[in-house]
Amino acid sequence: MFLFKILDKNIQNTLFKYSVYVENIFKTKMAYLISRKYGISIEQYLNEKNYYLPINFQRREKRNQTLKAILAVATDNKYKNDPTEYYKKYHNHIPAWILFKNVNFTDIIDLYSFLKLEDKLEIAKEYCNNASQLKDEELVELLKNSITIVRKFRNRIAHNLKVITYRAKGNNLKLKNIKNFLPNQFIGKNDYKNKIGINDLFSMISSITFLLKNETLIFQMFSELKVDFNLISLQKMVKKYKKVTNFPQNIEKRFDIILGKEK
């Protein structure tokens, strides 16, 4: 059991590390878009007129709460020693790319959900090199679900909650959507028949791979994951770990596909 926990913690630490890159990339894309389209001051880029107004009352309230939560970060004294306060003091405004560094990941994802459709699509297409293969709503759904999967698992890792059997229900990855943006043979129909990679820990790996959009970071992540799985002292636990987490039994081969060692 002790060795099992070591293996689990090693893998969680690796995935947590690269989920932070995912968060930073997403925040940068969000900040760039709303600043370019709506202005560089908070009054401009957080103006509620720039965001979709849901018909549903609860969703409308959620939108308003999200905007207020992000706005509140600008006046929170706990950030007095960071760039947020510096820009407020010396530039009389706080750019989105500065403010978003301190904004909760959940709030940024929620803000994305309230963007106008054209804005959602613009960001989604930045992640999708061959976006023409999917319908607009499929692109938006893929981005929203994949980044939410990363956030949900990352939160559980950060709070030391059980991860190996957790499922990110309500944010399933659809095979026809995600397979277009992952290497051949990394995930397939047989995986989905066995409910592998839909909303489990393996879906977090697929989501991070899709969202990083950086070959160097992707290569580094899979190199580190392979090291985690190949530690000789933990080999007795690897097979059990794969079963409990719902990982493919040949996951090392999937790593080699990413690393270019398997055709």
C-alpha positions in Angstrom: 0.0 0.0 0.0 2.9 2.4 0.8 4.4 1.8 -2.7 1.0 2.3 -4.3 0.7 5.7 -2.6 4.2 6.7 -3.8 3.3 5.8 -7.4 0.0 7.7 -7.1 1.7 10.7 -5.6 4.4 10.8 -8.2 1.9 10.8 -11.1 -0.3 13.3 -9.4 2.6 15.7 -8.9 3.5 15.4 -12.6 0.0 16.1 -13.7 -0.4 19.0 -11.3 2.8 20.6 -12.6 1.5 20.6 -16.2 -2.0 21.6 -15.3 -0.5 24.9 -14.1 0.9 25.5 -17.6 -2.6 24.8 -19.0 -4.1 27.3 -16.6 -1.6 30.0 -17.5 -1.9 29.4 -21.3 -5.7 29.6 -21.0 -5.7 32.8 -18.9 -3.3 34.4 -21.4 -5.5 33.6 -24.3 -8.6 34.9 -22.5 -6.8 38.1 -21.5 -5.5 38.8 -25.0 -8.9 38.4 -26.6 -11.0 40.5 -24.3 -8.3 43.2 -24.2 -8.0 43.4 -27.9 -11.8 43.4 -28.5 -13.0 45.4 -25.5 -10.2 47.5 -24.1 -7.3 47.5 -21.6 -9.1 48.9 -18.5 -11.2 46.9 -16.1 -14.2 49.1 -16.8 -13.9 48.1 -20.5 -13.0 44.4 -20.5 -15.3 43.5 -17.6 -18.3 45.5 -18.8 -21.2 43.2 -18.6 -22.4 44.3 -22.1 -19.4 42.4 -23.5 -20.8 39.1 -22.2 -23.7 36.9 -23.1 -26.8 37.4 -21.0 -28.5 34.1 -20.3 -32.2 33.8 -20.3 -32.1 31.4 -17.3 -32.2 33.4 -14.0 -29.7 31.2 -12.2 -27.2 31.4 -15.1 -27.7 35.2 -15.3 -26.9 35.5 -11.6 -23.9 33.2 -12.1 -22.6 35.5 -14.8 -23.0 38.6 -12.6 -21.3 36.8 -9.6 -18.4 35.8 -11.9 -17.8 39.3 -13.1 -18.0 40.6 -9.5 -15.6 38.0 -8.2 -13.0 38.9 -10.9 -13.5 42.6 -10.3 -13.0 42.1 -6.5 -9.5 40.7 -7.1 -8.4 44.2 -8.2 -9.3 45.7 -4.8 -8.1 42.8 -2.7 -5.2 44.0 -0.4 -3.6 40.5 -0.3 -2.1 41.3 -3.7 -0.5 44.6 -2.6 3.0 43.4 -3.4 2.4 41.9 -6.8 2.0 43.4 -10.3 -1.7 43.9 -9.8 -1.1 46.6 -7.2 1.9 48.0 -9.2 -0.2 48.6 -12.3 -3.1 50.1 -10.2 -0.7 52.5 -8.5 1.6 53.6 -11.4 -0.5 53.0 -14.5 -4.0 53.8 -13.2 -5.3 50.6 -14.8 -4.8 46.9 -14.5 -4.5 45.0 -17.8 -6.4 41.7 -18.0 -3.2 39.7 -18.4 -2.0 41.0 -15.0 -5.3 40.7 -13.2 -6.0 37.2 -14.4 -2.8 36.0 -12.8 -4.6 36.3 -9.4 -8.0 35.2 -10.5 -9.3 31.8 -9.6 -9.0 29.2 -12.4 -12.7 28.4 -11.9 -13.8 32.0 -12.4 -11.8 32.3 -15.6 -13.4 29.1 -17.0 -16.8 30.5 -15.9 -16.0 33.8 -17.7 -15.2 31.8 -20.9 -18.7 30.2 -20.6 -20.3 33.7 -20.7 -18.3 35.0 -23.7 -20.3 35.6 -26.8 -20.2 32.7 -29.2 -17.9 34.4 -31.6 -15.4 35.0 -28.8 -15.7 31.4 -27.5 -15.0 30.2 -31.0 -12.0 32.4 -31.5 -10.3 31.0 -28.4 -11.3 27.4 -29.1 -9.9 27.6 -32.6 -6.5 28.7 -31.2 -6.3 25.2 -29.6 -7.5 23.4 -32.8 -5.2 23.3 -35.8 -7.7 21.3 -37.8 -10.8 22.9 -36.4 -12.7 22.5 -39.7 -13.3 18.9 -38.8 -15.7 19.9 -36.1 -18.8 22.0 -35.8 -18.6 25.3 -33.9 -20.5 23.9 -30.9 -18.3 20.8 -30.8 -15.2 23.0 -30.7 -16.6 25.0 -27.8 -17.7 21.9 -26.0 -14.3 20.3 -26.4 -12.5 23.2 -24.9 -14.9 23.7 -22.1 -15.0 20.1 -21.1 -11.3 19.4 -21.4 -10.2 22.5 -19.4 -12.9 21.7 -16.8 -11.6 18.2 -16.4 -8.1 19.5 -15.8 -9.4 22.0 -13.2 -11.5 19.4 -11.4 -8.7 16.9 -11.1 -6.1 19.6 -10.3 -8.3 20.8 -7.4 -8.6 17.3 -6.0 -4.8 16.9 -6.2 -4.2 20.3 -4.5 -6.6 19.5 -1.6 -5.2 15.9 -1.2 -8.6 14.4 -2.1 -8.9 10.9 -3.7 -8.1 11.1 -7.4 -7.6 7.6 -8.7 -11.3 6.6 -8.7 -12.7 10.1 -9.3 -14.7 10.8 -12.4 -15.4 14.4 -13.7 -19.1 13.8 -14.3 -20.8 16.2 -16.6 -17.7 17.0 -18.6 -17.2 13.9 -20.7 -14.7 13.9 -23.6 -16.3 12.7 -26.8 -14.0 10.5 -28.8 -14.8 12.0 -32.2 -13.8 15.4 -30.9 -10.7 14.7 -28.9 -9.1 12.1 -31.3 -8.6 14.8 -33.9 -6.1 16.6 -31.8 -4.1 13.6 -30.3 -1.7 11.3 -32.1 -3.0 8.2 -33.9 -3.4 5.2 -31.6 -3.2 7.3 -28.4 -6.9 6.7 -27.7 -9.5 4.8 -29.7 -12.9 3.2 -29.9 -11.9 0.2 -27.7 -10.9 2.6 -24.9 -14.3 4.2 -25.0 -16.1 0.9 -25.1 -14.2 0.1 -21.8 -15.0 3.7 -20.6 -11.4 4.7 -20.6 -10.5 8.3 -21.2 -14.0 9.7 -20.9 -13.9 11.5 -17.6 -11.2 9.6 -15.6 -7.6 10.4 -14.8 -6.6 9.3 -18.3 -9.0 12.0 -19.7 -6.9 14.5 -17.7 -3.8 13.4 -19.5 -5.6 13.6 -22.9 -6.9 17.1 -22.0 -3.6 18.4 -20.8 -2.0 17.1 -24.1 -4.7 18.9 -26.1 -4.5 22.1 -24.1 -0.7 22.6 -23.8 -0.2 23.4 -27.5 3.6 23.2 -26.9 5.6 20.2 -28.2 8.4 20.7 -25.7 6.1 20.8 -22.7 4.1 17.8 -24.0 7.4 15.8 -24.5 8.6 16.7 -21.0 5.3 15.7 -19.4 5.2 12.3 -21.1 8.9 11.7 -20.3 8.2 12.3 -16.7 5.1 10.1 -16.7 7.1 7.3 -18.2 9.7 7.6 -15.5 7.0 7.4 -12.9 5.7 4.2 -14.4 9.1 2.6 -15.0 10.5 2.9 -11.5 11.7 -0.6 -10.8 10.8 -0.4 -7.1 7.2 0.3 -8.0 6.6 -2.3 -10.7 4.5 -4.6 -8.5 2.1 -1.7 -8.0 1.9 -0.5 -11.6 -0.6 -3.1 -12.9 -2.9 -2.6 -9.9 -2.6 1.2 -10.3 -3.7 1.0 -13.9 -6.7 -1.0 -13.0 -7.9 1.2 -10.2 -7.3 4.5 -12.2 -8.9 3.0 -15.4 -5.6 3.6 -17.3 -5.0 1.5 -20.4 -2.9 -1.5 -19.6 -0.5 -0.6 -22.4 -0.2 3.1 -21.3 3.6 3.0 -21.6 3.1 2.3 -25.3 0.8 5.3 -25.5 3.6 7.4 -23.9 6.0 6.1 -26.6 3.6 7.2 -29.3 3.9 10.8 -28.0 7.6 10.5 -27.5 8.1 9.3 -31.1 9.4 5.9 -30.1 6.3 4.0 -31.3 4.8 4.1 -34.8 
